[in-house]
Amino acid sequence: MDKAFLFDLNGTMIDDMQFHLKAWYHILNDDLGANLGWEETKSHMYGKNSELLIRIFGEDRFTTEEMDHLSIEKEKRYQQEYKPHLQLIPGLQQFLEQAHAMNIPMAIGSAAIMFNIDFVLDNLNIRKYFRAIVSADDVSISKPHPETYLKCAEALGVDPANCLVFEDAPKGVEAAKNAGMPSVVLTTMHEKEEFAVYNNIIRYTKDYTHLSPADLVKSMG
């Protein structure tokens, strides 16, 4: 199979972004005094945790160790609240099984740390479907820089132009575009109109129930 599927994780495989937003909102405002509104907090929800903290507070507010501590604390709060609701987006289990049966190589390319990626893969028992994982710890610059998805393609041994990216965020679609990859958008967190500036989107969908791996491979040419 000369085509590959690359998946973002949060908001793309699991519909959990509101839980991330809530955890960040309370840490940024209650613990750190950022005084951000809900929508403003949401606007910062991309990239590595350390990048988010630097965007809001500047380069010199926290040491690397302090940012690592805040990152883990945020993820612990998120996991505790989200775990009772943890499930794949509808249709994704069947989609993964079909793609796996077709021998389509698949990877995860996420700005999450492995602490969170392991939480999802192991609790849902889906690690077997993915031949490669690129996390926040594996890249120098996160999305919209293309490094995450280019590393996925390299790990799978597939040309970037033959990789289809599944994303839920504009910055993620931009990362796919910068990597020369088409994208399918899951409208779990953002509306279709928010992606209007991108020309690499081949499909919008709210879940995977009407997506066919074979049809998507054909649509890639």
N, C-alpha and C positions, 0 to 999 in steps of 0.2 A: 504494500500500500504506500503510494507516494504522497498521500495527503495526511495531515495530522490535525487534531483538535487540541486547542490550548484553552484552559479554563482559568479565569479569575475565580476566587473562592467566595468571599463574603459578598452577598447580594446577587451572586451569579449561580452558585450551587446550593446555597442555603439562604433563606430570606431573613437575614439577621441584622441588617444595617441599622434598624431602629434601636436595637439593643446596644450596638457599638456607640451610636449617637448619644444614647442616654448615659452610658458609662463615661464617655468623654465630657458630656455636658456638666455632670456633677463634679468630676475631678477638676476640670478647668475652672469652674466657677466657685464651687463650695470649698475645694481644697486649695486652689491656686489664685483665686480672686481675679480671674480674667474678665468678668463682667460681660460675657458674650450672650447674645440671644440664641434661641434654638436654631433659627435658620442660619445665623452667622457661624455657629458651631458646625452645622451641616456642611457649609461651604468649605471647611477645612478638612473634610473627611476623605483624604486621599494621601497616598504615599506612606512612608514609614512613620511610626509613632514619633520618633525623634525629629523628623522633618516637620510634623505637625506642631510639635512644641516650639521649635525654632521659628516657624512662621508666625506664631502667635506672640511669643515672648522675646524673640531675638536670639542672637548667637550666644550671648554671655550670661543668660539667666541661670542655666543649669549646667552642671558637669555631665560628662558622658554617663557616669555611674548613677547620677540622680535621674537622668532621662531613662536609663535602663530600669531603674526601680519603679518609676512612674508608669512605664510601659507595662511591666508585669502586673502592677497593681490594677491598672485599667483592665487588662485582659482577665484577671481573676474575677473582677466584679462582673464583667461581661459574661464570662462562662457560667458563673453561678446563677445569673438571672436567666440566661438563654438556654441552659442545658435541658430543662423540662420541655422546651419547645423545639429542640434540635431535630430537624428532619430535612431531607432533600426537597428542593423545589419540585412540585408535582411533575411527574413524567421523566425526571432525570434518571432514576434508577433503571428504568427500561431503556432509556436512551444510551446510558453507559454500557448496559449489557449488550445491546445491539451493535454498538460501535466496537466493543471488545471482541464480539463474535466475528466481525468483519476484519479484525486485525488492524484497525485504525490506531496508530500510536497516539497516546494522549498524555498530556502533562498539565500540571497546575503551575500558574505563574501569578503569585500573589504578593502584595505588599505586607501581608501578615508575617509575624514571626512564627517559627516552627512550633512554639508552644500552642498557638492557636490552630495551626494547620493540623497538627497531631490530634488535637481535641476533636476536630471534625472527622478526619479520616478514620481514626480508631473507634470512636463512638458509633459511627455509621457503617463501619466495616467496608470501606470502599477503596482502601489503599491499593488493592490488587489491580485496579483499572488503570493506574497511572505509572508510566515508565520513568517519569522525571518530575521533580518538584523544584521550583525556584522560589525561594522565600525572600523576605526583606534582608536576611543575613547574607544572601548570595549576590547582591548587586551593590554597586557603588551609588547609583542614582536611580530612584524608583520612578514609576509612571508619572508623567507622560513620556519620560525617556524610554526608548525601545529596548533597553538592556534586558529587562525581565523576559520579554517574549523572544528576543533573539537568542538568549541563553536556553530557553525551552526548545527552540528549533534545533539548536546545535546539539543539545543533549539527546534529542530524538533522531538526529541525523536526517532531518527533512529541511528542504529549502524553505526559507521564510515565506516566499510567495505561495507555497502550498500548505500553509498553516492557517486554519480558521480559528479566530479568537472569540470566545464567549465572554461578554463583559456586561456590567451593569452601570458603569460610571463613564461620564464624558472623558475624564483624564485617561481611563483605561482604553477607550476606543482610540483616543489620540495616540497612546503608546503603540497600539496595533497598527495604526496608520503610519507612524514613524518607522515601524519595523517592516512596512510593505505588506501588511497582512489584512485580509478582509475580516469583518466582524459581524457577529450576531449579538444583538442587544436585548438583554433581559430588563424589562421595565418595572423592576421591583422597587427602586429608590428614586429614579429620575423619570421624567416624562419624555416622550418621543421628541417633543419640540426642543429639548435641551441638547439634542445631538444633531441639530440641523446643519451645523457647519462641517460635518464630517461626510466624506464621499466614499468611505470604505465599508459602509454598513449594507449587508445583503438581506437582513431580516430583523424585524422587531417582534418580540413575543413576551407574553407575561409568564410563561412557563414552558416546559418541554413536551407537553402532551401532544402537540401537533407537529413536532419536529422529527424528521427521519434522517438518520445518519447518511443513508444512501442518497437521499434527495439533496442533502447539503453538499456531499462530495460532488455530485453531478453539477450543482450550481457553481462550483468553484472552477469548472472547466477542465 
